[in-house]
Amino acid sequence: MGDRWIAHTGVVGEIAVPGRLFAEDGGRARGATGSCRFQAVQDQAARIFGGIEGGGRSRVFGGFAFAPRKSGDRVWASFPPALFHLPEAELEHNPVTRTCTLVVRARSRADVRRKWDLWARRVGDGATRSRPVHRYEGLGASGTRLAASRLERAIWHRMVSGTLRRIRDGQAEKVVLARTMEVDPPHPVEPLDLVMALWEENHGSHVFLFEPGPGSALVGAAPETIATVVNGVVRSTAVAGSIGVGSDSVETAQLARELYNSDKDRAEHDFVVRDMVARLSALGCTVRRDVAPHVLTLARIQHLETKIAATIPDALTLLDIVASLHPTPAVCGIPRNVARSILTESEVFDRGWYAGPVGWFGSDGKGIFVPALRSAVGTGSRWRLFAGGGIVAGSDPALEWEETELKFQPVLRAMARAGIAAGAATGSG
């Protein structure tokens, strides 16, 4: 496998922002104490990174909820508004050198050698090709699927039609509505098996797995990045506008041209680009962007994509950028506050971490966050899948339904690839 990947396990340090009642202030969620949840994570991370002995880079992995709601859903019981883990062990693959680097953390120097030997044995043959890093860091689906019910489609049609009326009234330019699908496999599904199948099925996407605790996991395959920071440069991708792939390369190319020439999809895409560029500029970044979008072709779907890069001021952190950009018009809409209000009124489920920022950031300022899209949350015996579609002037409820069906496919096909035959699948609007 030629892609760069990072695997982590165990927890030796945790950053958590508890509570579910938030007031929104310019897209920066504030808790009962009035402190921004992104800033709260930044502050806790600084204390963890500052308390590590022995130097070297450390990084934490986790994410944020899309926008916590007053009434939580039990499927998200293990996922607070923000949660990050400092792992006991990390294994990183470098596709250029074709090596893996193993990093192990422990609470004492005596412990680190023992744990490194343990994890190296678990890695097996892969560890023999890795560059040993001894670092002491003291710490103070669906093979078959039931057809969607008429009621479910009626609910979706009503949601989209109501949103289109508000767009025609000038209240919003774009609103991203989502649907869910409940999948009950006949046997419990190991999250690792699911994410490996998802990765094998979705080259070109950013595939992720996060387990806040035993028995609960979030997996997904995002086509875009919110922000990647390396050496003072942030890179983001604006992805919006969708179409399927064909049965062969010729049909796929024809569909790509149709997507590129679609006024509706180009308008939807432009909303995302303009908003992201404006928000980065407002932070004092020097922004560069592609002059025009190109078509990003993935395994089962194609999107319009525009790449954005910016030089960031020294005082700005990755979490500052994520706090400003999230939620982008690709996952929420525009204007942001109006779109969020509409989708909160329309969606009968709790988004939880769906479409929220997930990823990692390090003590050296580097990191990456992607939106938790093409995703599923589950406890092994039951999984909830999520898919959304951008509603703009000219959207058709039936076509938007078909788009969300396409977006369920990555996880459903991964389930099939992993040998899972779902016993039942039902949806909710």
C-alpha positions as CSV (number, residue, x, y, z in Angstrom):
1,M,0.0,0.0,0.0
2,G,1.6,3.2,-1.1
3,D,-0.3,5.7,1.0
4,R,1.1,7.4,4.2
5,W,-0.7,6.2,7.3
6,I,-0.6,6.4,11.0
7,A,-1.9,3.9,13.5
8,H,-2.1,4.5,17.3
9,T,-3.3,2.6,20.3
10,G,-3.4,2.9,24.1
11,V,-3.9,6.1,26.0
12,V,-1.3,7.7,28.3
13,G,-2.9,11.1,28.2
14,E,-6.3,12.5,27.5
15,I,-7.8,15.9,26.5
16,A,-11.5,16.1,27.0
17,V,-14.1,18.9,26.9
18,P,-17.2,17.6,28.7
19,G,-20.7,18.9,28.6
20,R,-23.3,19.1,25.9
21,L,-24.8,22.6,26.3
22,F,-23.1,25.1,24.0
23,A,-23.9,28.5,22.7
24,E,-22.6,29.3,19.2
25,D,-20.6,32.4,18.8
26,G,-19.3,33.0,15.3
27,G,-18.8,29.3,14.7
28,R,-16.7,29.0,17.9
29,A,-18.6,26.8,20.4
30,R,-18.4,28.1,23.9
31,G,-19.2,26.1,27.0
32,A,-20.6,27.0,30.4
33,T,-17.3,28.6,31.4
34,G,-17.3,30.8,28.3
35,S,-14.1,29.3,26.9
36,C,-14.0,28.2,23.3
37,R,-13.8,24.4,23.0
38,F,-11.0,24.6,20.4
39,Q,-9.1,26.9,22.8
40,A,-9.8,24.6,25.7
41,V,-8.2,21.7,23.7
42,Q,-5.3,23.9,22.8
43,D,-4.7,24.8,26.4
44,Q,-4.9,21.3,27.6
45,A,-2.5,20.1,24.9
46,A,0.0,22.7,25.8
47,R,0.1,21.4,29.4
48,I,0.5,17.8,28.2
49,F,3.2,18.7,25.6
50,G,5.0,20.9,28.2
51,G,5.1,18.1,30.7
52,I,6.8,15.6,28.5
53,E,10.4,14.8,29.4
54,G,13.0,13.9,26.9
55,G,12.0,16.3,24.1
56,G,10.9,15.2,20.6
57,R,7.6,15.6,18.9
58,S,4.4,14.3,20.5
59,R,0.9,14.4,19.0
60,V,-2.7,13.8,20.0
61,F,-5.4,12.2,18.0
62,G,-9.2,12.8,18.2
63,G,-11.8,15.3,17.1
64,F,-14.8,17.5,17.8
65,A,-18.5,17.2,17.5
66,F,-20.1,19.0,14.6
67,A,-22.2,21.2,17.0
68,P,-23.4,19.6,20.3
69,R,-27.1,19.6,20.9
70,K,-29.1,19.8,24.0
71,S,-30.5,16.3,23.8
72,G,-27.8,13.7,23.2
73,D,-28.2,10.4,21.4
74,R,-26.9,7.3,23.1
75,V,-25.0,6.3,20.0
76,W,-22.7,9.3,20.8
77,A,-22.5,8.6,24.5
78,S,-18.7,8.0,24.3
79,F,-18.0,11.1,22.2
80,P,-18.0,14.3,24.1
81,P,-17.8,17.7,22.4
82,A,-14.1,17.3,22.1
83,L,-11.8,14.4,22.9
84,F,-8.1,13.7,22.1
85,H,-5.8,10.9,23.1
86,L,-2.0,10.9,23.6
87,P,-1.4,7.3,22.6
88,E,0.9,4.8,24.2
89,A,2.1,3.5,20.8
90,E,2.2,5.0,17.2
91,L,3.2,3.3,14.0
92,E,3.7,5.5,11.0
93,H,4.3,4.3,7.4
94,N,6.5,6.4,5.1
95,P,5.7,5.5,1.4
96,V,8.8,7.2,0.1
97,T,11.3,5.2,2.2
98,R,8.9,2.2,2.6
99,T,9.6,2.0,6.3
100,C,7.6,2.2,9.5
101,T,8.5,4.2,12.6
102,L,7.4,2.9,15.9
103,V,7.1,5.3,18.8
104,V,6.2,4.1,22.3
105,R,5.5,6.3,25.4
106,A,5.7,5.3,29.0
107,R,5.6,6.8,32.4
108,S,9.1,5.8,33.4
109,R,12.4,5.1,31.7
110,A,12.3,1.5,33.0
111,D,9.0,1.0,31.4
112,V,9.8,2.3,27.9
113,R,12.1,-0.5,26.8
114,R,9.8,-3.2,28.0
115,K,6.8,-1.6,26.2
116,W,8.7,-1.0,23.1
117,D,9.8,-4.6,22.9
118,L,6.1,-5.7,23.5
119,W,4.8,-3.4,20.7
120,A,7.6,-4.4,18.3
121,R,6.7,-8.0,18.7
122,R,3.0,-7.2,18.1
123,V,3.8,-5.4,15.0
124,G,5.6,-8.5,13.8
125,D,7.4,-8.5,10.5
126,G,6.6,-4.8,9.9
127,A,8.7,-3.8,12.9
128,T,11.8,-5.5,11.5
129,R,11.6,-3.0,8.6
130,S,11.0,0.0,10.8
131,R,13.4,2.5,12.2
132,P,13.5,1.9,15.9
133,V,12.6,5.0,17.9
134,H,13.2,4.6,21.7
135,R,11.5,7.7,23.2
136,Y,11.0,8.2,26.9
137,E,8.2,10.7,27.5
138,G,7.4,11.0,31.2
139,L,3.7,11.9,31.8
140,G,3.3,14.0,35.6
141,A,-22.8,-4.3,5.9
142,S,-24.1,-4.8,3.8
143,G,-24.4,-7.7,1.4
144,T,-28.1,-7.1,1.3
145,R,-30.1,-4.0,2.2
146,L,-33.7,-3.4,2.8
147,A,-35.3,-0.8,0.5
148,A,-35.9,2.6,2.1
149,S,-39.4,3.1,3.2
150,R,-41.8,5.5,1.4
151,L,-42.1,7.4,4.7
152,E,-38.3,7.9,4.8
153,R,-38.3,9.3,1.3
154,A,-41.3,11.5,2.1
155,I,-39.5,12.9,5.1
156,W,-36.5,13.7,3.0
157,H,-38.6,15.3,0.2
158,R,-40.3,17.5,2.9
159,M,-36.9,18.5,4.3
160,V,-35.4,19.4,1.0
161,S,-38.6,21.2,-0.3
162,G,-38.8,23.2,3.0
163,T,-35.2,24.2,2.7
164,L,-35.6,25.2,-1.0
165,R,-38.4,27.6,0.0
166,R,-36.2,29.3,2.6
167,I,-33.5,29.6,-0.1
168,R,-36.0,31.1,-2.5
169,D,-37.0,33.5,0.3
170,G,-33.4,34.7,0.5
171,Q,-32.7,33.3,4.0
172,A,-29.8,31.1,2.8
173,E,-27.8,30.3,-0.3
174,K,-26.9,26.7,0.6
175,V,-27.9,24.2,3.3
176,V,-26.3,20.8,3.8
177,L,-28.9,18.3,4.9
178,A,-28.1,14.8,6.1
179,R,-29.7,11.4,6.4
180,T,-28.9,8.3,8.5
181,M,-29.1,4.6,7.9
182,E,-29.2,2.0,10.7
183,V,-27.3,-1.3,9.9
184,D,-27.6,-4.4,12.1
185,P,-25.0,-7.0,11.0
186,P,-25.8,-10.6,12.0
187,H,-22.5,-10.7,13.9
188,P,-20.5,-8.0,15.7
189,V,-18.2,-6.0,13.4
190,E,-14.6,-5.3,14.4
191,P,-14.0,-1.6,13.7
192,L,-10.4,-2.4,12.5
193,D,-11.7,-4.9,9.9
194,L,-14.2,-2.2,8.7
195,V,-11.7,0.6,8.5
196,M,-9.2,-1.6,6.7
197,A,-11.8,-2.6,4.1
198,L,-12.8,1.1,3.8
199,W,-9.2,2.1,3.2
200,E,-8.8,-0.6,0.5
201,E,-12.0,0.6,-1.2
202,N,-11.3,4.3,-1.1
203,H,-7.8,5.2,-2.2
204,G,-7.5,9.0,-2.5
205,S,-9.8,9.6,0.5
206,H,-8.7,10.3,4.0
207,V,-9.7,7.2,5.9
208,F,-10.0,7.3,9.7
209,L,-10.8,5.3,12.8
210,F,-11.2,6.7,16.3
211,E,-12.3,4.6,19.4
212,P,-12.9,6.8,22.4
213,G,-13.3,3.7,24.5
214,P,-13.9,-0.1,24.1
215,G,-17.0,-1.0,22.2
216,S,-17.6,2.3,20.4
217,A,-15.9,3.6,17.2
218,L,-16.2,6.2,14.5
219,V,-14.9,5.3,11.0
220,G,-15.1,7.1,7.7
221,A,-13.5,8.2,4.4
222,A,-13.4,12.0,3.9
223,P,-12.7,13.2,0.4
224,E,-11.4,16.6,1.6
225,T,-9.2,18.2,4.2
226,I,-10.3,21.1,6.4
227,A,-6.7,22.0,7.1
228,T,-3.2,20.5,7.0
229,V,-0.4,22.6,8.5
230,V,3.3,21.9,7.7
231,N,6.1,24.4,8.1
232,G,3.9,27.5,8.4
233,V,1.7,26.7,5.4
234,V,-1.9,25.6,5.6
235,R,-3.4,23.5,2.8
236,S,-7.1,23.0,2.5
237,T,-9.4,21.5,-0.2
238,A,-12.8,22.8,-1.1
239,V,-15.0,19.8,-2.2
240,A,-18.6,20.3,-3.3
241,G,-20.7,19.1,-6.2
242,S,-21.1,15.4,-6.9
243,I,-21.8,12.8,-9.6
244,G,-21.3,9.1,-9.9
245,V,-18.7,7.2,-11.8
246,G,-19.4,5.2,-15.0
247,S,-19.1,1.5,-15.8
248,D,-15.9,2.3,-17.7
249,S,-13.4,5.1,-18.1
250,V,-15.2,6.6,-21.1
251,E,-18.5,6.9,-19.2
252,T,-16.7,8.2,-16.1
253,A,-15.0,10.9,-18.2
254,Q,-18.4,11.9,-19.7
255,L,-19.9,12.2,-16.2
256,A,-16.9,14.3,-15.1
257,R,-17.6,16.7,-18.0
258,E,-21.2,16.9,-17.0
259,L,-20.3,17.7,-13.4
260,Y,-17.7,20.3,-14.5
261,N,-20.2,22.1,-16.8
262,S,-23.1,22.0,-14.3
263,D,-24.2,25.5,-13.3
264,K,-25.8,24.2,-10.2
265,D,-22.8,22.2,-9.0
266,R,-20.3,25.0,-9.9
267,A,-22.4,27.5,-7.9
268,E,-22.5,25.1,-4.9
269,H,-18.8,24.6,-5.1
270,D,-18.1,28.3,-5.4
271,F,-19.9,29.0,-2.1
272,V,-17.4,26.7,-0.3
273,V,-14.3,28.2,-2.0
274,R,-15.3,31.8,-1.4
275,D,-16.1,31.2,2.3
276,M,-12.9,29.3,3.0
277,V,-10.7,31.9,1.3
278,A,-12.5,34.7,3.1
279,R,-12.1,33.1,6.5
280,L,-8.4,32.3,6.0
281,S,-7.8,35.9,4.8
282,A,-9.6,37.3,7.9
283,L,-7.0,35.4,10.0
284,G,-4.2,37.2,8.3
285,C,-3.2,34.4,6.0
286,T,-1.7,35.1,2.6
287,V,-4.0,32.9,0.5
288,R,-3.5,31.2,-2.9
289,R,-6.1,29.1,-4.7
290,D,-6.6,27.2,-7.9
291,V,-8.1,29.5,-10.6
292,A,-10.7,26.9,-11.4
293,P,-11.9,23.6,-9.9
294,H,-11.0,20.2,-11.2
295,V,-12.8,16.9,-11.0
296,L,-11.7,14.6,-8.2
297,T,-12.5,11.0,-9.2
298,L,-12.8,8.6,-6.4
299,A,-13.8,4.9,-6.4
300,R,-17.6,5.4,-6.5
301,I,-18.1,9.1,-6.8
302,Q,-16.7,12.3,-8.4
303,H,-16.5,15.8,-6.9
304,L,-15.5,19.3,-7.9
305,E,-12.3,20.2,-6.0
306,T,-10.3,23.4,-5.5
307,K,-7.0,23.4,-3.7
308,I,-6.2,26.3,-1.3
309,A,-2.9,27.1,0.3
310,A,-1.9,29.9,2.6
311,T,1.0,31.2,4.5
312,I,0.0,31.6,8.1
313,P,1.1,34.2,10.8
314,D,3.5,32.9,13.4
315,A,1.0,33.2,16.2
316,L,-1.7,31.2,14.5
317,T,-2.2,27.5,15.3
318,L,-3.8,24.7,13.4
319,L,-6.7,24.7,15.9
320,D,-7.2,28.4,15.4
321,I,-7.6,27.7,11.7
322,V,-10.0,24.7,12.2
323,A,-12.0,26.8,14.7
324,S,-12.5,29.5,12.0
325,L,-13.2,27.2,9.0
326,H,-15.5,24.7,10.7
327,P,-18.2,24.1,9.7
328,T,-17.4,24.9,6.1
329,P,-20.3,25.4,3.6
330,A,-19.4,21.9,2.3
331,V,-20.9,20.4,5.5
332,C,-23.2,23.1,6.8
333,G,-24.1,25.8,4.4
334,I,-24.1,29.6,4.0
335,P,-24.7,31.9,5.8
336,R,-23.3,29.6,8.5
337,N,-25.6,30.4,11.4
338,V,-28.8,30.4,9.3
339,A,-27.8,27.1,7.6
340,R,-27.0,25.5,11.0
341,S,-30.4,26.6,12.4
342,I,-32.2,25.1,9.4
343,L,-30.5,21.8,9.6
344,T,-31.0,21.6,13.3
345,E,-34.7,22.2,12.9
346,S,-34.9,19.7,10.0
347,E,-32.8,16.8,11.0
348,V,-34.4,14.5,13.6
349,F,-31.1,12.9,14.7
350,D,-28.0,14.1,16.5
351,R,-25.1,14.6,14.2
352,G,-22.6,14.1,17.0
353,W,-19.2,13.9,15.4
354,Y,-20.6,13.4,11.9
355,A,-19.1,16.2,9.7
356,G,-17.1,17.4,12.7
357,P,-13.3,17.9,12.5
358,V,-11.2,14.7,13.2
359,G,-7.5,14.3,13.0
360,W,-4.3,15.0,14.9
361,F,-2.0,17.8,15.9
362,G,1.5,17.8,17.3
363,S,3.8,19.8,19.7
364,D,5.7,21.0,16.6
365,G,2.6,22.7,15.2
366,K,2.0,20.2,12.4
367,G,-1.2,18.3,11.9
368,I,-4.3,17.5,9.8
369,F,-8.0,17.7,10.2
370,V,-10.7,16.3,7.9
371,P,-14.5,16.4,8.2
372,A,-15.9,13.1,9.5
373,L,-17.8,12.3,6.2
374,R,-18.8,9.0,4.5
375,S,-18.8,7.8,8.1
376,A,-20.4,5.4,10.5
377,V,-20.5,5.2,14.3
378,G,-21.1,1.9,16.0
379,T,-20.8,-0.5,18.9
380,G,-20.0,-3.5,16.8
381,S,-23.5,-5.0,16.8
382,R,-25.1,-1.9,15.3
383,W,-23.8,0.9,13.1
384,R,-25.3,4.2,12.1
385,L,-24.3,5.5,8.7
386,F,-24.4,9.2,7.7
387,A,-24.6,10.9,4.3
388,G,-25.5,14.5,3.3
389,G,-26.2,16.6,0.3
390,G,-25.8,20.3,-0.4
391,I,-29.2,22.0,-1.2
392,V,-29.0,25.1,-3.4
393,A,-31.3,26.9,-5.8
394,G,-32.2,24.4,-8.5
395,S,-31.7,21.3,-6.3
396,D,-34.2,18.4,-6.9
397,P,-35.2,16.3,-3.9
398,A,-35.1,13.0,-5.9
399,L,-31.6,13.7,-7.2
400,E,-30.4,14.8,-3.8
401,W,-31.7,11.5,-2.5
402,E,-29.7,9.6,-5.1
403,E,-26.6,11.6,-4.1
404,T,-26.9,10.6,-0.5
405,E,-27.4,7.0,-1.6
406,L,-24.0,7.3,-3.4
407,K,-22.4,8.6,-0.3
408,F,-23.6,5.6,1.8
409,Q,-21.8,3.3,-0.6
410,P,-18.2,3.6,0.8
411,V,-19.1,2.2,4.2
412,L,-21.7,-0.3,2.8
413,R,-19.1,-1.7,0.3
414,A,-16.5,-1.8,3.0
415,M,-18.9,-3.9,5.0
416,A,-19.4,-6.2,2.1
417,R,-15.7,-6.4,1.5
418,A,-15.1,-7.3,5.1
419,G,-17.6,-10.2,4.7
420,I,-20.5,-8.6,6.5
421,A,-24.0,-9.3,5.4
422,A,-26.3,-6.9,7.2
423,G,-29.5,-8.5,8.5
424,A,-31.5,-5.3,8.3
425,A,-31.0,-1.7,7.2
426,T,-33.5,1.0,7.9
427,G,-33.2,4.8,7.5
428,S,-34.4,7.9,9.2
429,G,-34.7,11.3,7.7
